[in-house]
Every structure is written in C-alpha cells, then in structure tokens.
Amino acid sequence: MKRIAVLTSGGDAPGMNAAIRAVFKKAVAEGIEVYGINHGYAGMVAGDIFPLDFKAVGDTVRRGGTFLYSARYPEFAELEGQLKGIEQLKKKGIEGVVVIGGDGSYHGAMRLTEHGYPAVGLPGTIDNDIVGTDYTIGFDTAVTTVVEAVDKIRDTSTSHHRTFIVEVMGRGAGDIALWSGIASGADEIIIPEKDFKFEDVVKNIQEGYENGRNHHIIILAEGVMSGAEFAEKLKEAGDRSDLRVSVLGHIQRGGSPTVRDRVLASRMGARAVELLRDGIGGVAVGIHNEELVESPILGKEEEGALFSLTEKGEIVVNNPHKADLNLYNLNVDLNKFE
Ligand code: ATP
C-alpha cells in the first residue's frame, strides 16, 4: 500500500489528534503517504482530501478536538454515498483508510472494506461505550476533567452543606460517572446499568448529614435522566436538603488529552498503519488487558466480530459494552456508615 487516508467521524474526543499524528508518522516510517480527510465521511464524499505533512501534524499531540474536524453524515450509510466517497478516494490514489470514531463510523469502515478499500477503525469517544476495547481514546481525559470539576463543586458543597447532583456525559453508558465518582469521592453514583430507588437516595442523603457529613455529591450519568428531572423526583420522594444541580456539559469533550489518552491514541494509530500495510481492513483496534487487539467489525460472533447481520439484514452488537459494576459496589462500600 503506497497511500492511505485518515479521518475522524462522529463525536470528537481528546486524543484524536494524537492518533492522526501517529498514523502519519508511522506511515512515513513505513514509506506510505498519508492524506487527511476533513469532516469525516462528508468530506470524503465532497473530496475534501489533502496530503498531510509534518507541519500539519506538528504540535497536535497535546491538542484537544480534531484538526481534521468531525461530522455526522447519515448519507454514508447508503450505497450511493459510499460509492461517491470511493470515487474521491480513487481520484487521489488512496488505497486504505483509518477511521477514528464510534460504532457508526466503524460501519462506514466496514462498507469501504467491502468495496475494496481496506479500512481500519480506532475507538474515539469520551463515553467508553465502544465494543471491542476496554478503553476508548478520550475517556481518560473526560474523566479527569469531570474529577477536576467535582473537586471544585465539593468545596462549595461543603461550605454550604449543600447536596449537588452533577450530571455527566456517557450517553447510555455509566463509565464516566463510575470512574469520576470513585476518583472524586462521590457519595452516590447513579448509572443506567444499575436500578435505584429515589427513596433510598433520600435516605442516604439524610443519613449522611445526620452522621456529620457536610456535603452530598451525587454523580448522575446522563443516560439515566437529566439532572433537573432527577432533582424534581428527589424532592417528590421527600428530600429536604439544600439541593443544587450542575450540568458539566461539553467541557467534558474538550481539553488537552491526558498522558494515558495520548499514549493509547499513539499506539492505536501506529497499529492501524501496520494493519493497512499488511493489507488488512474491516477490523477495529482495541486495548484489552493493556495489550492492543484487533477484532473484525462485521462477521460471526464466534469469530470475535463486533457486529453481526441478522437474517433481516439488521446490524446487531455481539457483546454490548458493559460498565464495570465492581466500581459501583466499591462506591457503595466506601460510603457506608459504621
Ligand atoms: P459517536 O459514538 O461519537 O456518536 P459514531 O461513529 O457512532 O460516533 P455516528 O453518527 O453513529 O457516530 O456515525 C458517524 C458517521 O459514520 C455517520 O454520520 C455516517 O457518516 C457513518 N455511518 C454510520 N452508520 C453507518 C452505516 N451503517 N454504514 C455506513 N456508514 C455509517
């Protein structure tokens, strides 16, 4: 393979730039040219494709966001969009593609591979909800950002004996809430993967204050409900504490990536190039027990594929991501009174 391209797609995540940079530098070391595609699959179809050079990737390892920009482009799920994209790749002499994004982006990579353009997926999202990997690029940075924010909220919570509901991102996954909750010493973590009763939360708040606690921090994963709704329901269930809601929002998506994310992104970017160099596409790179692993994106479950096609032609996830409930139980234990 003489020339490959790299794009970022779906929601952005800190560390995507480090991955792009690693793809470029590893490819150069292998004698392969690299083109950047702006705005994900939308840019591929529009022909917004340009040769990367050392200047373009210089000083990007530490930058949040993605200098190739990201986009959602549902048209790429249709054959017409894919063929248009391939037309543009052909024009530039591109033979393989690295796709950094989430599940949806992986499907695009699979389609490209099926059409003869080997594509490799790298997991880029703060939510940590992608199959085939223990950790995604951006998760560690997002959790670090949340912990910094909760540390500050805790100061004011303590000063005023206030109860804070801190709503964090994660879509359907509770990972950001679990990790940030443990690391910030939260009194309670509420995640979609674990049932809870508002009456129990009210009781915990009351008990906490009765036992001399001067604050109560609840980390709420957005996949459960909004912070405002949670506060309403808590009051309905009898909470009489001085309650505040803090929605951290998009600060969780930005910022300079942590060491862990930079290293993870660099390792994965380099592996993607090795795979394309060897003519391998239709796989996604992940990390499992600290080792890089690859899984076929689409195929049979018993062959380790991340997704399978049903008889009706629908795409199903084989081993859906599960948050680590040991962390949930640990937090419960850490908040027990004698
Ligand atoms: P995030 O997890 O941040 O949402 P994602 O990659 O899952 O990232 P999506 O919006 O689902 O985000 O997908 C990103 C892009 O991938 C889509 O806008 C579309 O261009 C392409 N894509 C999604 N699904 C498919 C599909 N079934 N076939 C081909 N391309 C797809």
Boltz pocket constraint, residues with backbone or C-beta under 6 A from the ligand:
constraints:
  - pocket:
      binder: B
      contacts: [[A, 9], [A, 10], [A, 11], [A, 12], [A, 41], [A, 42], [A, 71], [A, 72], [A, 73], [A, 74], [A, 75], [A, 76], [A, 77], [A, 78], [A, 101], [A, 102], [A, 103], [A, 104], [A, 105], [A, 106], [A, 107], [A, 108], [A, 109], [A, 111], [A, 124], [A, 125]]
      max_distance: 6.0
